[in-house]
Amino acid sequence: MRYFNIAGPCNKTEHYMIEASSRLSGVETLIDMKQYFVIHAARQSGKTTYLRDLAGRLNASDKYYALYCSLESSRGITSPEKVIPAVIRAIKLALKYSNFPLTDKFAEKADYNDYNIVLRESLTDYCILLDKPLVILFDEADCLSEGGLLSFLRQLRDGYVSRSDIPFVHSIALVGMRSVRDYKARSRDGGDTLGSASPFNIVAKSLTLRDFTIDEIRGLYRQHTDETGQIFEENAIKLVYSQTRGQPWLVNAVAREVTMEETPPADRPKPIITAQLIEDGIQAIILRRDTHIDSLLERLRERRVRKIIEPIIMGGYVEDRLSDDFQYVKDLGLISDENERLGPANPIYAEVITRALTYTAQRTLTEDNGARQLPQYMRDGRIDMDYLMRDFQQFWRENSDIWLKRFDYDEAAPHLILMAFLQRVINGGGQIIREMAAGRGRLDLCVVYEGQKYPIELKLWRGEKSRALGIEQTLRYMDVCGAAEGWLAIFDRDPGASWDEKIYLAKETAQGKTVTIVGL
């Protein structure tokens, strides 16, 4: 029986899958035009599956010899004298398992001492022997960096510009997570740059694999239904799309979680996959922090990632959306700016980002102060949010100086610490829904417990206008949540203000609703 794959490339005989070619068009036209180009997409979004499928289709057309070649083995090597031989060995290995002619002749007499030309010469010599044009699809090309990447790209350009006189590769794709701009940044070696002879002059286009549409998710899940009889409710499919925004690994991971865990023995009726099962599966993936999620979270420690993510957490502004840093974080798949809304790429990533940044705080809060159990804050079957907020006010007053020093994300630290405080309270049940987007001037949280919703707005104090604007924003968010009561937490980071000025609890009534302002 086929299954939903979350590790490595997909194939039709073992995995449910969407036709890879449907997610990226125009590539074969570029190849026919003898172009060199870049394909980039986030980790585990289907790049390798697409490339293997493309190579298969090109070879079946009998127009080209299309070689899929991974450069993964070159990761971490920076010096050209080591990188170039590693690249040639990777090509040799790929040719070994191809059906191309004369594969043993490739780099047969390569002189690796002359590493600044040996790749170009080896490819030229092999192309001379072939009776059809050669296409190379370099997967994991962004493993290369510094001097090694510089030499690799210069040799490709050298071969490219001389193709009318000296045979060379017909078309080349560099494939990885990075766009053209980031290849350019990573190719600098000290003061050395690619200069006027930049290989990027030959890169005609930078393409990216799009995520799944909701119809493609339906089609993917229908493959499982057709083979097993297990049905995904429409509400379950809509929830998957809204929480994953079609990110391929997440779409498969959620389905794998609910089908492999919930599928009963063959002699029992197969359960319908409901929205609640999907929600449970999503929470299990978040808490387990699978390899895909962990690899993304490791990036949060990088300065250039923090520079973009921190203002998003706070609802602030990302000043330069044309910068290399912005493009880098976008290429990683951590953020999206569709429809001019800049925020985490999907709600699941928003949750794992904040949980990762607050995990140590949650643990330390519990160890230092003892676990606060939710029943302590319960009154008549509801969370006494005023009591909880007063508790946090006291904690903040006594410990903020110490805690602010523990966070790399200094500007967003107050928001993260309050989220850690709330998270440890409801870890026994309930949920925190986070609405993060740049340019909104606040962070929206909604604590959900036993069907009740508790909207909370987090803002920084920027004068009296912060209070009036915050109340207005909280009322709008309460309306979205369908709640008659909300809380506005305002952090005053003015070192000259006293704690007696900062700490207060006040209530405002408007439109028949109550907003509690929590000064911090």
C-alpha positions in Angstrom: 0.0 0.0 0.0 1.2 3.5 -0.8 1.7 6.1 1.9 2.3 9.8 2.5 6.0 10.4 2.2 7.9 12.9 4.4 11.5 11.7 3.8 13.3 12.0 0.5 11.9 12.2 -3.1 8.5 10.7 -4.0 7.8 8.0 -6.5 4.4 6.9 -7.8 4.8 3.2 -6.9 5.4 3.8 -3.2 3.9 7.2 -2.4 0.8 9.3 -2.9 2.0 12.3 -4.9 1.0 15.3 -7.0 2.5 15.3 -10.5 5.7 17.3 -10.0 5.6 19.0 -13.4 2.3 20.7 -12.5 4.0 23.0 -10.0 6.5 24.6 -12.2 6.1 25.5 -15.9 8.4 26.9 -18.5 11.5 25.0 -17.6 11.6 22.8 -20.7 11.3 25.9 -22.9 14.3 27.4 -21.1 16.2 24.2 -21.8 15.2 24.2 -25.5 16.6 27.8 -25.6 20.0 26.6 -24.2 19.5 28.7 -21.0 21.3 28.4 -17.6 18.9 29.1 -14.8 18.1 28.7 -11.1 15.3 26.8 -9.4 14.8 27.6 -5.8 12.3 26.5 -3.1 12.2 25.9 0.6 13.5 22.7 2.2 11.4 19.6 1.5 9.0 21.2 -1.0 9.6 18.7 -3.7 12.6 20.0 -5.6 14.4 16.6 -5.9 11.1 14.8 -6.9 10.6 17.5 -9.6 14.2 17.2 -10.9 14.1 13.4 -11.2 10.8 13.6 -13.0 12.2 16.3 -15.3 15.3 14.3 -16.1 13.2 11.3 -16.9 10.9 13.2 -19.2 13.9 14.9 -21.0 15.6 11.5 -21.6 12.4 9.9 -22.8 12.0 12.7 -25.4 15.2 11.5 -27.0 16.3 15.1 -27.6 18.8 15.3 -24.8 21.0 13.4 -22.3 19.6 14.9 -19.0 21.7 14.2 -15.9 20.4 14.6 -12.4 23.4 15.3 -10.1 23.4 16.1 -6.4 26.2 18.2 -4.9 25.2 17.3 -1.3 28.6 15.6 -0.8 30.3 19.0 -1.2 28.6 20.6 1.8 31.0 22.4 4.1 33.9 22.4 1.7 34.9 25.9 0.7 38.3 25.7 -1.0 38.3 25.3 -4.8 41.1 22.8 -4.8 38.8 20.4 -2.9 35.3 21.5 -4.2 36.0 21.1 -7.9 37.3 17.4 -7.6 34.2 16.8 -5.4 31.9 18.1 -8.0 33.6 16.0 -10.7 33.3 12.9 -8.6 29.6 13.7 -8.0 29.1 13.9 -11.8 31.0 10.7 -12.3 28.7 8.9 -9.8 25.6 10.3 -11.5 26.8 9.1 -14.9 27.6 5.7 -13.5 23.9 5.0 -12.9 22.7 6.6 -16.2 22.2 5.0 -19.5 24.4 7.5 -21.3 27.2 6.3 -23.6 30.9 6.4 -22.8 30.4 7.4 -19.2 33.8 6.0 -18.3 35.4 8.6 -20.5 34.2 11.5 -18.4 37.2 13.2 -16.6 39.2 10.1 -17.5 42.4 12.1 -17.6 41.5 15.0 -15.3 44.3 16.9 -13.8 43.0 18.0 -10.4 46.0 20.2 -9.8 44.7 22.6 -12.4 41.4 22.9 -10.4 40.4 26.3 -11.9 39.9 24.7 -15.4 39.5 20.9 -14.9 35.7 21.0 -14.5 35.3 23.0 -17.7 37.7 20.8 -19.6 36.1 17.6 -18.4 32.6 18.7 -19.4 33.8 19.9 -22.8 35.7 16.6 -23.6 32.6 14.6 -22.6 30.2 16.8 -24.7 32.4 16.2 -27.7 31.8 12.5 -27.4 28.0 12.7 -27.2 25.6 12.5 -30.1 22.9 14.6 -28.3 23.1 17.8 -26.2 23.9 17.4 -22.5 21.6 18.9 -19.8 22.7 18.9 -16.1 20.4 19.5 -13.2 22.6 20.3 -10.2 20.6 19.6 -7.0 21.7 21.0 -3.7 23.8 23.5 -5.6 23.7 25.9 -2.6 25.9 23.5 -0.7 28.8 25.3 -2.4 30.1 28.5 -1.0 33.0 31.0 -1.0 36.0 30.1 -3.2 34.6 26.7 -4.2 31.4 28.2 -5.5 33.3 31.0 -7.2 35.5 28.6 -9.2 32.5 26.3 -10.0 30.5 29.2 -11.4 33.4 30.8 -13.3 34.1 27.5 -15.1 30.5 27.1 -16.0 30.5 30.6 -17.5 33.8 30.0 -19.3 32.2 27.0 -21.0 29.0 28.9 -21.7 30.4 31.9 -23.5 32.6 29.7 -25.8 29.8 27.2 -26.7 29.6 28.4 -30.3 33.2 27.3 -30.9 33.9 24.7 -28.2 31.2 22.1 -27.2 29.9 22.5 -23.7 26.8 21.7 -21.6 23.6 22.7 -23.5 21.6 23.8 -20.4 22.3 23.9 -16.7 20.0 24.3 -13.7 21.3 25.2 -10.3 18.7 24.0 -7.7 18.5 24.6 -4.0 16.9 26.9 -1.4 18.7 30.0 -2.6 17.8 32.5 -5.3 20.2 34.1 -7.7 20.9 37.0 -5.4 22.0 34.7 -2.5 24.3 32.7 -4.8 25.9 36.0 -5.7 26.4 36.9 -2.0 27.8 33.4 -1.1 30.3 33.5 -4.0 32.3 36.3 -2.5 35.7 35.2 -1.1 37.1 38.0 1.0 37.6 40.9 -1.4 37.2 38.8 -4.5 33.9 39.0 -6.4 32.5 37.6 -9.6 33.2 41.0 -11.2 32.1 42.0 -14.7 32.3 38.4 -15.9 29.7 37.3 -13.4 28.2 33.9 -14.3 24.9 35.3 -13.2 24.8 37.2 -16.5 24.0 33.8 -18.1 21.3 32.9 -15.6 18.2 33.7 -17.6 15.6 33.2 -14.9 15.2 32.2 -11.3 12.2 29.9 -10.8 10.5 28.5 -7.7 8.2 25.6 -7.0 4.8 26.8 -5.9 3.0 25.2 -2.9 -0.1 22.9 -3.3 -3.5 24.4 -4.0 -6.5 23.2 -2.0 -7.6 21.3 -5.1 -4.3 19.5 -5.3 -4.5 18.6 -1.6 -8.0 17.2 -2.3 -6.5 15.2 -5.2 -3.6 14.0 -3.1 -5.8 12.8 -0.3 -8.3 11.3 -2.7 -5.6 8.9 -3.8 -5.5 7.5 -0.3 -9.3 7.3 -0.1 -9.5 5.4 -3.4 -6.9 2.8 -2.2 -8.1 2.4 1.4 -11.7 3.7 1.6 -10.7 6.1 4.4 -12.4 9.5 3.7 -11.1 13.0 4.5 -14.0 15.3 5.4 -14.2 18.5 3.5 -13.7 20.5 6.7 -10.6 18.5 7.4 -9.1 19.3 4.0 -9.9 23.0 4.5 -8.2 23.0 7.9 -5.1 21.4 6.4 -4.9 24.1 3.7 -5.5 26.9 6.1 -2.9 25.7 8.6 -0.2 24.6 6.1 -1.0 27.0 3.2 -0.1 24.1 0.9 3.5 23.6 2.1 4.2 20.1 0.6 6.0 18.5 3.6 3.4 19.7 6.1 0.5 18.6 3.8 2.0 15.1 3.7 3.1 15.1 7.3 -0.4 15.9 8.6 -2.0 13.2 6.4 0.6 10.6 7.4 0.1 11.4 11.1 -3.7 10.9 11.0 -3.8 7.9 8.6 -1.0 5.9 10.0 -2.1 6.5 13.6 -5.8 6.2 13.1 -6.1 3.4 10.5 -7.5 0.3 12.3 -7.1 -3.4 11.5 -8.7 -4.4 8.2 -11.7 -6.1 9.9 -12.9 -2.9 11.5 -14.6 0.1 9.8 -12.2 2.7 8.7 -12.7 6.0 10.5 -13.4 9.2 8.7 -10.7 11.8 9.0 -12.3 14.7 10.7 -11.2 18.3 11.4 -10.6 17.3 15.0 -8.3 14.5 14.0 -6.4 16.9 11.8 -6.1 19.4 14.6 -4.8 16.6 16.9 -2.3 15.6 14.3 -1.0 19.1 13.8 -0.4 19.5 17.5 1.5 16.2 17.6 3.8 17.3 14.8 4.4 20.7 16.5 5.2 19.1 19.8 7.4 16.4 18.3 9.5 18.9 16.3 10.3 16.5 13.4 13.5 17.0 11.5 12.0 19.3 8.9 10.8 21.7 11.6 14.0 21.4 13.6 16.1 22.3 10.6 14.1 25.5 10.1 14.2 26.4 13.7 18.0 26.2 13.7 17.9 29.1 11.3 16.3 31.4 13.9 19.7 31.8 15.6 21.2 33.5 12.5 21.5 37.2 12.8 20.1 37.8 9.3 17.0 35.7 10.1 16.5 37.4 13.5 16.6 40.8 11.7 13.5 39.8 9.7 11.6 37.6 12.1 11.8 39.9 15.2 9.7 42.8 13.7 7.2 40.3 12.4 6.7 38.9 15.9 6.1 42.4 17.3 3.9 43.6 14.4 6.6 46.1 13.4 8.0 47.1 10.0 10.6 45.3 7.9 12.2 48.2 6.3 14.0 46.8 3.3 12.1 44.0 1.5 14.6 44.2 -1.4 17.6 43.2 0.8 19.5 39.9 0.5 18.5 39.1 4.1 14.8 39.4 3.4 15.1 37.2 0.3 17.2 34.7 2.2 14.5 34.3 4.9 11.8 34.1 2.3 13.7 31.4 0.3 14.0 29.4 3.5 10.2 29.2 3.5 9.9 30.8 6.9 7.9 33.9 5.7 5.5 34.8 3.0 4.5 38.2 1.6 1.5 37.2 -0.5 -1.1 39.9 -1.0 1.2 42.4 0.7 0.8 40.7 4.1 4.2 39.8 5.5 4.2 37.1 8.2 5.1 33.5 8.9 4.6 31.3 5.8 1.7 29.4 7.5 0.1 29.1 11.0 2.0 26.0 11.8 5.4 27.8 11.3 4.1 30.7 13.3 3.4 28.3 16.2 6.7 26.4 16.0 8.7 29.7 15.7 7.2 31.1 18.9 7.4 27.8 20.8 11.0 27.5 19.8 11.9 31.0 20.9 10.0 30.5 24.2 10.8 26.9 25.0 13.8 27.6 27.3 11.7 30.3 29.0 8.9 27.9 29.7 11.2 25.3 31.1 13.0 27.9 33.3 9.8 29.5 34.5 8.6 26.1 35.7 11.9 25.2 37.3 12.4 28.6 39.0 8.9 29.3 40.2 7.1 26.0 40.2 4.5 25.0 37.6 1.4 27.2 37.6 -1.5 24.9 36.9 -4.5 26.2 35.0 -7.1 25.3 37.8 -5.4 28.0 39.9 -6.8 30.6 37.4 -10.2 29.0 37.0 -13.4 30.8 38.2 -16.8 29.3 37.5 -15.5 27.2 34.6 -13.7 30.1 32.9 -10.1 31.3 33.0 -9.8 34.3 35.4 -7.7 36.2 32.9 -7.5 39.3 35.2 -6.0 37.1 38.0 -3.6 35.6 35.5 -2.5 39.0 34.2 -1.9 40.3 37.7 0.2 37.3 38.4 2.3 38.1 35.3 2.5 41.8 36.3 4.1 40.8 39.5 6.5 38.4 37.8 7.4 41.0 35.2 8.1 43.6 37.9 10.4 41.3 39.8 12.2 39.6 37.0 12.1 41.5 33.7 15.7 42.9 34.0 17.1 39.4 34.3 14.8 37.8 31.7 15.4 40.5 29.0 19.1 39.6 29.0 18.3 36.0 28.2 16.8 36.6 24.8 18.7 37.1 21.6 15.5 38.6 20.2 15.8 41.6 22.5 13.1 43.9 21.0 10.5 41.1 20.9 11.6 39.7 24.4 8.5 41.1 26.3 6.1 39.6 23.8 7.9 36.2 23.9 8.1 36.1 27.7 4.4 36.8 28.1 3.7 34.0 25.5 6.0 31.7 27.5 4.1 32.5 30.7 0.7 31.8 29.0 1.9 28.7 27.3 3.1 26.9 30.4 -0.3 27.7 32.0 -2.4 26.1 29.3 0.0 23.2 28.4 -2.3 20.8 30.2 -5.1 21.7 27.7 -6.3 24.6 25.5 -4.5 26.4 22.7 -3.0 29.8 21.9 -3.8 31.1 18.4 -1.3 33.7 17.2 -1.8 36.3 14.5 1.6 37.6 13.5 2.2 40.0 10.6 4.6 42.9 10.0 3.2 46.5 9.9 0.2 45.9 12.2 1.8 47.5 15.3 0.7 44.7 17.6 0.6 40.9 18.1 -2.8 39.2 18.4 -3.2 36.2 20.7 -6.3 34.2 21.4 -6.3 31.8 24.3 -8.8 29.0 23.7 -9.9 26.8 26.5 -13.1 24.6 26.8 -14.7 26.4 23.9 -14.1 29.9 25.5 -12.0 32.5 23.7 -9.8 35.1 25.4 -8.4 37.7 22.9 -5.2 39.4 24.0 -3.4 42.3 22.2 0.3 42.9 22.8 1.7 46.3 22.1 4.7 48.5 23.0 4.0 51.9 24.7 4.6 54.7 22.3 2.8 57.6 24.1 -0.9 58.1 24.8 -1.9 57.2 21.3 -0.8 53.6 22.1 -3.7 53.2 24.5 -6.5 54.6 22.3 -5.2 52.8 19.2 -4.7 49.6 21.2 -8.3 49.6 22.5 -9.6 50.1 19.0 -7.5 47.2 17.7 -8.5 45.0 20.6 -12.2 45.6 19.9 -11.7 44.7 16.3 -9.9 41.5 17.2 -12.6 40.6 19.8 -15.1 41.0 17.0 -13.1 38.5 14.9 -12.9 36.1 17.8 -16.6 36.5 18.7 -15.7 37.5 22.3 -17.3 40.1 24.5 -14.2 40.6 26.7 -10.6 41.2 25.7 -7.2 42.2 27.2 -4.7 44.8 26.0 -1.2 44.3 27.3 1.0 47.3 26.9 4.8 47.1 27.6 6.4 50.4 28.6 10.2 50.0 28.0 11.1 53.5 29.0 13.9 53.1 31.6 13.0 56.4 33.1 9.4 55.4 34.1 8.8 53.9 37.5 7.1 50.6 38.1 4.3 52.3 39.8 3.6 54.2 36.6 4.0 51.1 34.4 2.0 48.6 36.4 -1.8 49.1 36.4 -5.1 47.3 35.4 -7.9 49.4 34.0 -11.2 48.6 32.2 -12.8 50.4 29.3 -16.3 49.7 28.0 -17.1 50.3 24.4 -19.7 48.9 21.9 -21.1 46.8 24.7 -17.8 45.1 25.2 -15.1 45.3 27.9 -11.4 45.8 27.3 -9.0 45.3 30.2 -5.8 47.3 29.8 -2.8 45.6 31.4 0.1 48.0 32.0 3.5 46.4 32.1 
